[in-house]
Amino acid sequence: PEREAITHLLCILGQDFTYTAAKRRVRIMRAKMTTLAQIQMTLLLSNILPNDRNADLPPWKYQLVYVVPT
């Protein structure tokens, strides 16, 4: 999926991905996500892909949250 579509659906207005020094998208921080995206992320990371770190989403996981129907 394209960056703009993911940003529009998952991020709060005016927020974006976290980038590396080489301008590569790394992750979306929980604080930058909409409430619905945070709920979907919690569902994903608690039940489907258990993880001990739930503060952000790396690319392959935010794509999963993006494709989950709202």
Secondary structure per residue as TSV (DSSP state, phi and psi in degrees):
chain	resnum	aa	ss	phi	psi
A	1	P	-	360.0	152.9
A	2	E	-	-76.1	150.4
A	3	R	H	-57.9	-43.7
A	4	E	H	-63.4	-41.3
A	5	A	H	-66.5	-42.0
A	6	I	H	-65.3	-45.7
A	7	T	H	-60.8	-43.4
A	8	H	H	-63.2	-40.3
A	9	L	H	-81.5	-39.6
A	10	L	H	-98.5	-28.2
A	11	C	B	-99.8	152.4
A	12	I	-	-65.6	147.8
A	13	L	T	-53.2	125.9
A	14	G	T	92.4	-6.8
A	15	Q	-	-101.0	165.5
A	16	D	-	-154.0	-173.1
A	17	F	-	-67.7	165.2
A	18	T	E	-92.7	135.6
A	19	Y	E	-115.2	156.8
A	20	T	-	-84.1	176.4
A	21	A	T	-63.7	-26.4
A	22	A	T	-86.3	13.1
A	23	K	S	65.1	30.6
A	24	R	-	-98.2	133.3
A	25	R	E	-64.0	133.6
A	26	V	E	-111.5	-52.3
A	27	R	E	-165.2	170.3
A	28	I	E	-115.0	124.7
A	29	M	E	-79.6	146.3
A	30	R	G	-55.5	-39.9
A	31	A	G	-64.5	-20.3
A	32	K	G	-93.8	-1.4
A	33	M	B	-94.1	154.6
A	34	T	-	-69.3	164.8
A	35	T	H	-60.8	-43.7
A	36	L	H	-62.4	-41.8
A	37	A	H	-65.2	-36.3
A	38	Q	H	-64.8	-40.5
A	39	I	H	-65.0	-46.0
A	40	Q	H	-63.4	-38.4
A	41	M	H	-64.1	-42.5
A	42	T	H	-62.2	-44.2
A	43	L	H	-59.0	-48.0
A	44	L	I	-61.2	-48.8
A	45	L	I	-81.0	-18.6
A	46	S	I	-92.4	-34.8
A	47	N	I	-113.6	-35.8
A	48	I	I	-96.5	-46.4
A	49	L	S	-126.6	73.9
A	50	P	-	-52.3	138.4
A	51	N	-	-152.7	146.2
A	52	D	S	-87.2	-9.0
A	53	R	-	-116.6	110.1
A	54	N	-	-120.6	29.7
A	55	A	S	-91.8	-14.5
A	56	D	E	-156.3	172.0
A	57	L	E	-125.3	121.0
A	58	P	-	-73.7	167.9
A	59	P	H	-51.8	-47.3
A	60	W	H	-68.1	-26.1
A	61	K	H	-82.6	-37.5
A	62	Y	H	-69.0	-24.7
A	63	Q	H	-68.9	-34.6
A	64	L	H	-64.9	-43.7
A	65	V	H	-64.3	-37.0
A	66	Y	H	-62.4	-39.0
A	67	V	H	-86.5	-9.9
A	68	V	S	-68.8	125.9
A	69	P	-	-65.0	145.6
A	70	T	-	-95.7	360.0
